[in-house]
Amino acid sequence: TKPSAQLRKRSLFLLRAILTSDEATDESHKLYQNMISYICTHEINEAWEDDAEIREMSLSMLSQLLANDPPHKVASDMILSHKNQIVSFGVKRIDCIRKLEEGSDGREYASLELEEWERIIVALADSK
């Protein structure tokens, strides 16, 4: 079983702070590369992670890691190694969100996740 959603959110918040801080280096990203990989394969996958806020936070962190200028090689290489899987998750999820009735509570709630999916797909397309 997974830890509570609250604990997972707090852990993700801490990981994001560590990985995206001004002091973050490739060496620090090496320490957490398995976590970056896990986020790419599990935390953004609706079949695994049912909490939309955790998926949204995970996508945002991945986008931020890719958008870093200059990019951290370890983090960006790890994310790009999962590019096909991320895009596959994204296409399915975007399609699902867009099928929700316009103006419905479900569509409104999912709008932030939709924005994050669109941002990560653009970031992946712009990455080398």
N, CA, C and O atoms as a GROMACS GRO file, in nm:
protein
  512
    1THR      N    1   0.083  -0.119   0.000
    1THR     CA    2   0.000   0.000   0.000
    1THR      C    3   0.088   0.125   0.000
    1THR      O    4   0.202   0.124   0.045
    2LYS      N    5   0.030   0.232  -0.051
    2LYS     CA    6   0.102   0.359  -0.059
    2LYS      C    7   0.081   0.437   0.071
    2LYS      O    8  -0.020   0.420   0.139
    3PRO      N    9   0.177   0.523   0.104
    3PRO     CA   10   0.156   0.614   0.218
    3PRO      C   11   0.039   0.708   0.185
    3PRO      O   12  -0.006   0.715   0.071
    4SER      N   13  -0.008   0.779   0.285
    4SER     CA   14  -0.121   0.870   0.265
    4SER      C   15  -0.087   0.976   0.160
    4SER      O   16   0.030   1.007   0.138
    5ALA      N   17  -0.190   1.030   0.097
    5ALA     CA   18  -0.171   1.134  -0.004
    5ALA      C   19  -0.101   1.255   0.058
    5ALA      O   20  -0.016   1.317  -0.006
    6GLN      N   21  -0.135   1.289   0.181
    6GLN     CA   22  -0.073   1.403   0.248
    6GLN      C   23   0.078   1.382   0.263
    6GLN      O   24   0.156   1.474   0.238
    7LEU      N   25   0.119   1.263   0.304
    7LEU     CA   26   0.262   1.234   0.318
    7LEU      C   27   0.331   1.236   0.182
    7LEU      O   28   0.443   1.286   0.170
    8ARG      N   29   0.266   1.182   0.080
    8ARG     CA   30   0.324   1.182  -0.055
    8ARG      C   31   0.340   1.325  -0.107
    8ARG      O   32   0.440   1.357  -0.171
    9LYS      N   33   0.243   1.411  -0.079
    9LYS     CA   34   0.253   1.552  -0.122
    9LYS      C   35   0.367   1.623  -0.051
    9LYS      O   36   0.443   1.698  -0.113
   10ARG      N   37   0.380   1.600   0.078
   10ARG     CA   38   0.488   1.663   0.154
   10ARG      C   39   0.624   1.615   0.106
   10ARG      O   40   0.718   1.694   0.095
   11SER      N   41   0.636   1.487   0.077
   11SER     CA   42   0.761   1.431   0.027
   11SER      C   43   0.796   1.489  -0.109
   11SER      O   44   0.912   1.522  -0.136
   12LEU      N   45   0.697   1.501  -0.194
   12LEU     CA   46   0.718   1.557  -0.327
   12LEU      C   47   0.758   1.704  -0.318
   12LEU      O   48   0.844   1.751  -0.392
   13PHE      N   49   0.696   1.776  -0.226
   13PHE     CA   50   0.730   1.917  -0.204
   13PHE      C   51   0.876   1.930  -0.162
   13PHE      O   52   0.948   2.017  -0.213
   14LEU      N   53   0.920   1.845  -0.070
   14LEU     CA   54   1.059   1.847  -0.024
   14LEU      C   55   1.154   1.811  -0.138
   14LEU      O   56   1.256   1.877  -0.157
   15LEU      N   57   1.122   1.707  -0.213
   15LEU     CA   58   1.207   1.666  -0.325
   15LEU      C   59   1.219   1.778  -0.428
   15LEU      O   60   1.328   1.805  -0.479
   16ARG      N   61   1.108   1.843  -0.457
   16ARG     CA   62   1.110   1.954  -0.553
   16ARG      C   63   1.199   2.066  -0.503
   16ARG      O   64   1.276   2.124  -0.580
   17ALA      N   65   1.190   2.097  -0.374
   17ALA     CA   66   1.274   2.203  -0.316
   17ALA      C   67   1.422   2.167  -0.331
   17ALA      O   68   1.504   2.254  -0.363
   18ILE      N   69   1.456   2.042  -0.307
   18ILE     CA   70   1.595   1.999  -0.318
   18ILE      C   71   1.644   2.005  -0.462
   18ILE      O   72   1.753   2.055  -0.490
   19LEU      N   73   1.564   1.954  -0.554
   19LEU     CA   74   1.607   1.942  -0.694
   19LEU      C   75   1.605   2.073  -0.771
   19LEU      O   76   1.679   2.088  -0.868
   20THR      N   77   1.521   2.166  -0.730
   20THR     CA   78   1.507   2.290  -0.808
   20THR      C   79   1.568   2.411  -0.738
   20THR      O   80   1.555   2.524  -0.786
   21SER      N   81   1.634   2.389  -0.626
   21SER     CA   82   1.695   2.502  -0.555
   21SER      C   83   1.811   2.559  -0.638
   21SER      O   84   1.864   2.491  -0.727
   22ASP      N   85   1.849   2.681  -0.608
   22ASP     CA   86   1.962   2.744  -0.676
   22ASP      C   87   2.092   2.668  -0.654
   22ASP      O   88   2.184   2.674  -0.735
   23GLU      N   89   2.099   2.595  -0.543
   23GLU     CA   90   2.220   2.520  -0.509
   23GLU      C   91   2.223   2.379  -0.567
   23GLU      O   92   2.322   2.308  -0.550
   24ALA      N   93   2.117   2.338  -0.635
   24ALA     CA   94   2.111   2.203  -0.691
   24ALA      C   95   2.219   2.186  -0.798
   24ALA      O   96   2.244   2.276  -0.878
   25THR      N   97   2.281   2.070  -0.797
   25THR     CA   98   2.388   2.040  -0.892
   25THR      C   99   2.360   1.904  -0.955
   25THR      O  100   2.271   1.831  -0.912
   26ASP      N  101   2.436   1.872  -1.058
   26ASP     CA  102   2.424   1.739  -1.118
   26ASP      C  103   2.454   1.631  -1.016
   26ASP      O  104   2.394   1.523  -1.019
   27GLU      N  105   2.548   1.659  -0.924
   27GLU     CA  106   2.582   1.560  -0.822
   27GLU      C  107   2.461   1.534  -0.730
   27GLU      O  108   2.431   1.420  -0.696
   28SER      N  109   2.392   1.641  -0.692
   28SER     CA  110   2.274   1.621  -0.607
   28SER      C  111   2.163   1.551  -0.684
   28SER      O  112   2.088   1.471  -0.628
   29HIS      N  113   2.152   1.581  -0.813
   29HIS     CA  114   2.051   1.514  -0.895
   29HIS      C  115   2.083   1.365  -0.911
   29HIS      O  116   1.992   1.284  -0.922
   30LYS      N  117   2.212   1.330  -0.912
   30LYS     CA  118   2.250   1.188  -0.919
   30LYS      C  119   2.197   1.112  -0.798
   30LYS      O  120   2.154   0.997  -0.808
   31LEU      N  121   2.202   1.177  -0.683
   31LEU     CA  122   2.152   1.113  -0.560
   31LEU      C  123   2.003   1.080  -0.570
   31LEU      O  124   1.956   0.984  -0.509
   32TYR      N  125   1.930   1.160  -0.646
   32TYR     CA  126   1.785   1.146  -0.654
   32TYR      C  127   1.736   1.099  -0.792
   32TYR      O  128   1.618   1.109  -0.822
   33GLN      N  129   1.827   1.047  -0.873
   33GLN     CA  130   1.785   1.011  -1.009
   33GLN      C  131   1.682   0.898  -1.009
   33GLN      O  132   1.597   0.893  -1.098
   34ASN      N  133   1.687   0.808  -0.912
   34ASN     CA  134   1.585   0.703  -0.904
   34ASN      C  135   1.448   0.762  -0.872
   34ASN      O  136   1.346   0.713  -0.920
   35MET      N  137   1.446   0.867  -0.791
   35MET     CA  138   1.318   0.933  -0.760
   35MET      C  139   1.264   1.006  -0.882
   35MET      O  140   1.144   1.004  -0.908
   36ILE      N  141   1.352   1.071  -0.957
   36ILE     CA  142   1.310   1.140  -1.080
   36ILE      C  143   1.249   1.036  -1.175
   36ILE      O  144   1.144   1.060  -1.235
   37SER      N  145   1.317   0.923  -1.189
   37SER     CA  146   1.267   0.816  -1.275
   37SER      C  147   1.130   0.766  -1.227
   37SER      O  148   1.039   0.746  -1.307
   38TYR      N  149   1.117   0.747  -1.096
   38TYR     CA  150   0.990   0.700  -1.038
   38TYR      C  151   0.876   0.799  -1.068
   38TYR      O  152   0.765   0.758  -1.100
   39ILE      N  153   0.906   0.925  -1.057
   39ILE     CA  154   0.804   1.026  -1.086
   39ILE      C  155   0.762   1.017  -1.232
   39ILE      O  156   0.644   1.029  -1.265
   40CYS      N  157   0.859   0.996  -1.322
   40CYS     CA  158   0.830   0.984  -1.465
   40CYS      C  159   0.746   0.861  -1.498
   40CYS      O  160   0.669   0.863  -1.594
   41THR      N  161   0.759   0.756  -1.420
   41THR     CA  162   0.691   0.630  -1.453
   41THR      C  163   0.567   0.602  -1.367
   41THR      O  164   0.483   0.522  -1.406
   42HIS      N  165   0.556   0.667  -1.252
   42HIS     CA  166   0.446   0.636  -1.162
   42HIS      C  167   0.361   0.757  -1.122
   42HIS      O  168   0.239   0.755  -1.138
   43GLU      N  169   0.425   0.860  -1.072
   43GLU     CA  170   0.350   0.971  -1.011
   43GLU      C  171   0.268   1.053  -1.111
   43GLU      O  172   0.175   1.122  -1.071
   44ILE      N  173   0.302   1.047  -1.239
   44ILE     CA  174   0.224   1.119  -1.339
   44ILE      C  175   0.125   1.027  -1.410
   44ILE      O  176   0.046   1.072  -1.493
   45ASN      N  177   0.128   0.900  -1.378
   45ASN     CA  178   0.044   0.799  -1.441
   45ASN      C  179  -0.087   0.786  -1.363
   45ASN      O  180  -0.088   0.744  -1.248
   46GLU      N  181  -0.196   0.822  -1.428
   46GLU     CA  182  -0.326   0.818  -1.361
   46GLU      C  183  -0.362   0.677  -1.314
   46GLU      O  184  -0.433   0.661  -1.215
   47ALA      N  185  -0.313   0.576  -1.385
   47ALA     CA  186  -0.342   0.438  -1.344
   47ALA      C  187  -0.274   0.404  -1.212
   47ALA      O  188  -0.320   0.316  -1.139
   48TRP      N  189  -0.165   0.472  -1.179
   48TRP     CA  190  -0.093   0.448  -1.054
   48TRP      C  191  -0.132   0.551  -0.948
   48TRP      O  192  -0.163   0.515  -0.834
   49GLU      N  193  -0.130   0.679  -0.985
   49GLU     CA  194  -0.153   0.788  -0.890
   49GLU      C  195  -0.291   0.848  -0.913
   49GLU      O  196  -0.314   0.916  -1.013
   50ASP      N  197  -0.382   0.822  -0.819
   50ASP     CA  198  -0.519   0.871  -0.835
   50ASP      C  199  -0.540   1.012  -0.783
   50ASP      O  200  -0.647   1.070  -0.803
   51ASP      N  201  -0.442   1.069  -0.716
   51ASP     CA  202  -0.454   1.204  -0.663
   51ASP      C  203  -0.408   1.305  -0.769
   51ASP      O  204  -0.290   1.311  -0.803
   52ALA      N  205  -0.503   1.384  -0.820
   52ALA     CA  206  -0.473   1.478  -0.927
   52ALA      C  207  -0.370   1.583  -0.885
   52ALA      O  208  -0.288   1.626  -0.966
   53GLU      N  209  -0.375   1.624  -0.760
   53GLU     CA  210  -0.280   1.726  -0.713
   53GLU      C  211  -0.137   1.672  -0.715
   53GLU      O  212  -0.044   1.747  -0.747
   54ILE      N  213  -0.117   1.547  -0.681
   54ILE     CA  214   0.016   1.487  -0.684
   54ILE      C  215   0.064   1.476  -0.829
   54ILE      O  216   0.181   1.503  -0.857
   55ARG      N  217  -0.025   1.436  -0.920
   55ARG     CA  218   0.014   1.430  -1.062
   55ARG      C  219   0.054   1.569  -1.111
   55ARG      O  220   0.154   1.585  -1.180
   56GLU      N  221  -0.026   1.668  -1.075
   56GLU     CA  222   0.001   1.806  -1.115
   56GLU      C  223   0.134   1.855  -1.059
   56GLU      O  224   0.213   1.916  -1.131
   57MET      N  225   0.160   1.830  -0.932
   57MET     CA  226   0.286   1.871  -0.869
   57MET      C  227   0.405   1.801  -0.936
   57MET      O  228   0.510   1.862  -0.957
   58SER      N  229   0.388   1.674  -0.968
   58SER     CA  230   0.495   1.597  -1.032
   58SER      C  231   0.526   1.651  -1.170
   58SER      O  232   0.642   1.669  -1.206
   59LEU      N  233   0.421   1.677  -1.248
   59LEU     CA  234   0.440   1.733  -1.382
   59LEU      C  235   0.509   1.868  -1.376
   59LEU      O  236   0.598   1.898  -1.456
   60SER      N  237   0.466   1.950  -1.283
   60SER     CA  238   0.524   2.083  -1.268
   60SER      C  239   0.674   2.074  -1.236
   60SER      O  240   0.754   2.149  -1.291
   61MET      N  241   0.710   1.982  -1.147
   61MET     CA  242   0.851   1.966  -1.112
   61MET      C  243   0.932   1.919  -1.232
   61MET      O  244   1.042   1.969  -1.256
   62LEU      N  245   0.880   1.823  -1.307
   62LEU     CA  246   0.952   1.774  -1.424
   62LEU      C  247   0.971   1.885  -1.527
   62LEU      O  248   1.079   1.898  -1.585
   63SER      N  249   0.868   1.964  -1.549
   63SER     CA  250   0.878   2.077  -1.642
   63SER      C  251   0.983   2.176  -1.595
   63SER      O  252   1.062   2.227  -1.675
   64GLN      N  253   0.982   2.204  -1.467
   64GLN     CA  254   1.078   2.298  -1.410
   64GLN      C  255   1.221   2.246  -1.425
   64GLN      O  256   1.312   2.323  -1.455
   65LEU      N  257   1.241   2.118  -1.405
   65LEU     CA  258   1.375   2.060  -1.422
   65LEU      C  259   1.421   2.068  -1.568
   65LEU      O  260   1.538   2.094  -1.595
   66LEU      N  261   1.329   2.047  -1.661
   66LEU     CA  262   1.364   2.056  -1.803
   66LEU      C  263   1.389   2.200  -1.848
   66LEU      O  264   1.471   2.225  -1.936
   67ALA      N  265   1.317   2.294  -1.786
   67ALA     CA  266   1.325   2.434  -1.828
   67ALA      C  267   1.443   2.508  -1.767
   67ALA      O  268   1.473   2.620  -1.805
   68ASN      N  269   1.510   2.444  -1.672
   68ASN     CA  270   1.624   2.508  -1.605
   68ASN      C  271   1.727   2.551  -1.709
   68ASN      O  272   1.760   2.475  -1.800
   69ASP      N  273   1.777   2.672  -1.697
   69ASP     CA  274   1.873   2.723  -1.795
   69ASP      C  275   2.001   2.764  -1.724
   69ASP      O  276   1.998   2.861  -1.649
   70PRO      N  277   2.112   2.698  -1.745
   70PRO     CA  278   2.125   2.579  -1.829
   70PRO      C  279   2.067   2.457  -1.758
   70PRO      O  280   2.064   2.451  -1.635
   71PRO      N  281   2.022   2.359  -1.837
   71PRO     CA  282   1.961   2.241  -1.775
   71PRO      C  283   2.064   2.158  -1.700
   71PRO      O  284   2.181   2.152  -1.737
   72HIS      N  285   2.018   2.094  -1.595
   72HIS     CA  286   2.103   1.999  -1.524
   72HIS      C  287   2.102   1.870  -1.606
   72HIS      O  288   1.996   1.811  -1.628
   73LYS      N  289   2.217   1.828  -1.649
   73LYS     CA  290   2.227   1.715  -1.740
   73LYS      C  291   2.167   1.587  -1.681
   73LYS      O  292   2.094   1.516  -1.751
   74VAL      N  293   2.196   1.557  -1.557
   74VAL     CA  294   2.148   1.432  -1.496
   74VAL      C  295   1.995   1.429  -1.494
   74VAL      O  296   1.934   1.331  -1.536
   75ALA      N  297   1.934   1.537  -1.446
   75ALA     CA  298   1.788   1.541  -1.437
   75ALA      C  299   1.724   1.540  -1.575
   75ALA      O  300   1.631   1.463  -1.600
   76SER      N  301   1.773   1.624  -1.666
   76SER     CA  302   1.711   1.629  -1.798
   76SER      C  303   1.731   1.498  -1.874
   76SER      O  304   1.640   1.453  -1.943
   77ASP      N  305   1.849   1.436  -1.863
   77ASP     CA  306   1.871   1.307  -1.930
   77ASP      C  307   1.778   1.199  -1.874
   77ASP      O  308   1.726   1.117  -1.950
   78MET      N  309   1.757   1.199  -1.742
   78MET     CA  310   1.668   1.101  -1.681
   78MET      C  311   1.525   1.120  -1.731
   78MET      O  312   1.456   1.024  -1.766
   79ILE      N  313   1.480   1.244  -1.734
   79ILE     CA  314   1.344   1.273  -1.782
   79ILE      C  315   1.331   1.236  -1.929
   79ILE      O  316   1.234   1.172  -1.968
   80LEU      N  317   1.429   1.275  -2.009
   80LEU     CA  318   1.423   1.246  -2.153
   80LEU      C  319   1.430   1.096  -2.182
   80LEU      O  320   1.379   1.051  -2.284
   81SER      N  321   1.492   1.019  -2.093
   81SER     CA  322   1.496   0.874  -2.113
   81SER      C  323   1.356   0.813  -2.101
   81SER      O  324   1.333   0.701  -2.146
   82HIS      N  325   1.264   0.886  -2.039
   82HIS     CA  326   1.124   0.840  -2.024
   82HIS      C  327   1.029   0.918  -2.114
   82HIS      O  328   0.907   0.913  -2.095
   83LYS      N  329   1.083   0.990  -2.211
   83LYS     CA  330   1.004   1.078  -2.296
   83LYS      C  331   0.882   1.008  -2.359
   83LYS      O  332   0.771   1.059  -2.351
   84ASN      N  333   0.904   0.892  -2.420
   84ASN     CA  334   0.794   0.823  -2.487
   84ASN      C  335   0.684   0.784  -2.389
   84ASN      O  336   0.565   0.797  -2.420
   85GLN      N  337   0.723   0.737  -2.272
   85GLN     CA  338   0.624   0.698  -2.171
   85GLN      C  339   0.548   0.820  -2.118
   85GLN      O  340   0.427   0.815  -2.100
   86ILE      N  341   0.620   0.929  -2.094
   86ILE     CA  342   0.556   1.052  -2.045
   86ILE      C  343   0.454   1.102  -2.148
   86ILE      O  344   0.341   1.136  -2.112
   87VAL      N  345   0.494   1.106  -2.274
   87VAL     CA  346   0.404   1.153  -2.379
   87VAL      C  347   0.283   1.061  -2.392
   87VAL      O  348   0.170   1.107  -2.412
   88SER      N  349   0.306   0.930  -2.379
   88SER     CA  350   0.195   0.835  -2.385
   88SER      C  351   0.094   0.860  -2.273
   88SER      O  352  -0.026   0.864  -2.297
   89PHE      N  353   0.144   0.877  -2.150
   89PHE     CA  354   0.055   0.911  -2.038
   89PHE      C  355  -0.018   1.041  -2.066
   89PHE      O  356  -0.138   1.053  -2.042
   90GLY      N  357   0.056   1.139  -2.116
   90GLY     CA  358   0.001   1.272  -2.140
   90GLY      C  359  -0.109   1.274  -2.244
   90GLY      O  360  -0.213   1.336  -2.223
   91VAL      N  361  -0.086   1.207  -2.354
   91VAL     CA  362  -0.187   1.204  -2.461
   91VAL      C  363  -0.317   1.143  -2.409
   91VAL      O  364  -0.426   1.195  -2.435
   92LYS      N  365  -0.305   1.033  -2.335
   92LYS     CA  366  -0.425   0.968  -2.279
   92LYS      C  367  -0.496   1.060  -2.181
   92LYS      O  368  -0.619   1.073  -2.184
   93ARG      N  369  -0.419   1.123  -2.093
   93ARG     CA  370  -0.480   1.207  -1.990
   93ARG      C  371  -0.540   1.334  -2.050
   93ARG      O  372  -0.649   1.374  -2.010
   94ILE      N  373  -0.472   1.396  -2.145
   94ILE     CA  374  -0.525   1.516  -2.210
   94ILE      C  375  -0.655   1.483  -2.280
   94ILE      O  376  -0.752   1.559  -2.271
   95ASP      N  377  -0.659   1.370  -2.350
   95ASP     CA  378  -0.781   1.328  -2.418
   95ASP      C  379  -0.895   1.308  -2.317
   95ASP      O  380  -1.008   1.351  -2.341
   96CYS      N  381  -0.864   1.245  -2.206
   96CYS     CA  382  -0.964   1.220  -2.101
   96CYS      C  383  -1.018   1.353  -2.045
   96CYS      O  384  -1.138   1.368  -2.026
   97ILE      N  385  -0.928   1.446  -2.017
   97ILE     CA  386  -0.969   1.575  -1.961
   97ILE      C  387  -1.053   1.653  -2.061
   97ILE      O  388  -1.155   1.712  -2.025
   98ARG      N  389  -1.011   1.654  -2.186
   98ARG     CA  390  -1.085   1.730  -2.289
   98ARG      C  391  -1.223   1.672  -2.316
   98ARG      O  392  -1.311   1.743  -2.365
   99LYS      N  393  -1.244   1.545  -2.284
   99LYS     CA  394  -1.375   1.482  -2.301
   99LYS      C  395  -1.472   1.519  -2.189
   99LYS      O  396  -1.592   1.496  -2.202
  100LEU      N  397  -1.419   1.575  -2.079
  100LEU     CA  398  -1.509   1.617  -1.971
  100LEU      C  399  -1.594   1.733  -2.019
  100LEU      O  400  -1.549   1.816  -2.099
  101GLU      N  401  -1.716   1.739  -1.970
  101GLU     CA  402  -1.809   1.843  -2.013
  101GLU      C  403  -1.756   1.981  -1.980
  101GLU      O  404  -1.718   2.009  -1.866
  102GLU      N  405  -1.753   2.068  -2.081
  102GLU     CA  406  -1.707   2.206  -2.064
  102GLU      C  407  -1.790   2.275  -1.955
  102GLU      O  408  -1.913   2.269  -1.956
  103GLY      N  409  -1.721   2.339  -1.862
  103GLY     CA  410  -1.790   2.409  -1.754
  103GLY      C  411  -1.826   2.323  -1.634
  103GLY      O  412  -1.874   2.374  -1.533
  104SER      N  413  -1.803   2.192  -1.644
  104SER     CA  414  -1.836   2.103  -1.532
  104SER      C  415  -1.732   2.118  -1.423
  104SER      O  416  -1.621   2.166  -1.447
  105ASP      N  417  -1.768   2.075  -1.301
  105ASP     CA  418  -1.674   2.080  -1.190
  105ASP      C  419  -1.552   1.994  -1.219
  105ASP      O  420  -1.439   2.033  -1.188
  106GLY      N  421  -1.573   1.877  -1.278
  106GLY     CA  422  -1.463   1.788  -1.310
  106GLY      C  423  -1.365   1.850  -1.408
  106GLY      O  424  -1.244   1.836  -1.393
  107ARG      N  425  -1.419   1.918  -1.508
  107ARG     CA  426  -1.333   1.983  -1.608
  107ARG      C  427  -1.257   2.099  -1.544
  107ARG      O  428  -1.139   2.118  -1.570
  108GLU      N  429  -1.326   2.174  -1.462
  108GLU     CA  430  -1.262   2.287  -1.394
  108GLU      C  431  -1.151   2.238  -1.303
  108GLU      O  432  -1.042   2.296  -1.300
  109TYR      N  433  -1.177   2.131  -1.228
  109TYR     CA  434  -1.079   2.075  -1.136
  109TYR      C  435  -0.956   2.023  -1.212
  109TYR      O  436  -0.844   2.035  -1.164
  110ALA      N  437  -0.979   1.966  -1.329
  110ALA     CA  438  -0.871   1.907  -1.408
  110ALA      C  439  -0.797   2.009  -1.494
  110ALA      O  440  -0.697   1.974  -1.558
  111SER      N  441  -0.842   2.133  -1.497
  111SER     CA  442  -0.781   2.232  -1.586
  111SER      C  443  -0.635   2.259  -1.552
  111SER      O  444  -0.554   2.281  -1.642
  112LEU      N  445  -0.600   2.259  -1.425
  112LEU     CA  446  -0.460   2.282  -1.386
  112LEU      C  447  -0.372   2.165  -1.430
  112LEU      O  448  -0.260   2.185  -1.476
  113GLU      N  449  -0.423   2.044  -1.414
  113GLU     CA  450  -0.348   1.928  -1.459
  113GLU      C  451  -0.330   1.932  -1.611
  113GLU      O  452  -0.223   1.899  -1.662
  114LEU      N  453  -0.433   1.974  -1.683
  114LEU     CA  454  -0.426   1.987  -1.829
  114LEU      C  455  -0.315   2.085  -1.868
  114LEU      O  456  -0.236   2.057  -1.958
  115GLU      N  457  -0.309   2.199  -1.800
  115GLU     CA  458  -0.204   2.298  -1.828
  115GLU      C  459  -0.065   2.239  -1.804
  115GLU      O  460   0.027   2.263  -1.882
  116GLU      N  461  -0.050   2.161  -1.697
  116GLU     CA  462   0.080   2.101  -1.667
  116GLU      C  463   0.117   1.996  -1.773
  116GLU      O  464   0.234   1.987  -1.812
  117TRP      N  465   0.020   1.918  -1.819
  117TRP     CA  466   0.048   1.821  -1.925
  117TRP      C  467   0.092   1.892  -2.052
  117TRP      O  468   0.188   1.851  -2.116
  118GLU      N  469   0.023   1.999  -2.086
  118GLU     CA  470   0.061   2.072  -2.207
  118GLU      C  471   0.200   2.132  -2.193
  118GLU      O  472   0.278   2.133  -2.288
  119ARG      N  473   0.232   2.181  -2.074
  119ARG     CA  474   0.363   2.241  -2.051
  119ARG      C  475   0.475   2.137  -2.059
  119ARG      O  476   0.580   2.164  -2.117
  120ILE      N  477   0.454   2.019  -2.001
  120ILE     CA  478   0.560   1.917  -2.004
  120ILE      C  479   0.581   1.866  -2.146
  120ILE      O  480   0.694   1.839  -2.186
  121ILE      N  481   0.475   1.852  -2.222
  121ILE     CA  482   0.489   1.805  -2.360
  121ILE      C  483   0.566   1.907  -2.444
  121ILE      O  484   0.650   1.870  -2.526
  122VAL      N  485   0.537   2.035  -2.425
  122VAL     CA  486   0.613   2.139  -2.494
  122VAL      C  487   0.760   2.136  -2.449
  122VAL      O  488   0.851   2.148  -2.532
  123ALA      N  489   0.783   2.122  -2.318
  123ALA     CA  490   0.920   2.117  -2.267
  123ALA      C  491   0.996   1.997  -2.323
  123ALA      O  492   1.114   2.008  -2.356
  124LEU      N  493   0.929   1.883  -2.335
  124LEU     CA  494   0.994   1.766  -2.394
  124LEU      C  495   1.025   1.789  -2.542
  124LEU      O  496   1.131   1.749  -2.590
  125ALA      N  497   0.933   1.852  -2.611
  125ALA     CA  498   0.956   1.881  -2.754
  125ALA      C  499   1.072   1.978  -2.773
  125ALA      O  500   1.146   1.968  -2.870
  126ASP      N  501   1.087   2.073  -2.681
  126ASP     CA  502   1.193   2.173  -2.692
  126ASP      C  503   1.328   2.122  -2.645
  126ASP      O  504   1.431   2.183  -2.673
  127SER      N  505   1.330   2.009  -2.573
  127SER     CA  506   1.455   1.955  -2.519
  127SER      C  507   1.532   1.881  -2.626
  127SER      O  508   1.475   1.827  -2.722
  128LYS      N  509   1.661   1.881  -2.607
  128LYS     CA  510   1.748   1.814  -2.705
  128LYS      C  511   1.770   1.670  -2.666
  128LYS      O  512   1.841   1.597  -2.736
   0.00000   0.00000   0.00000
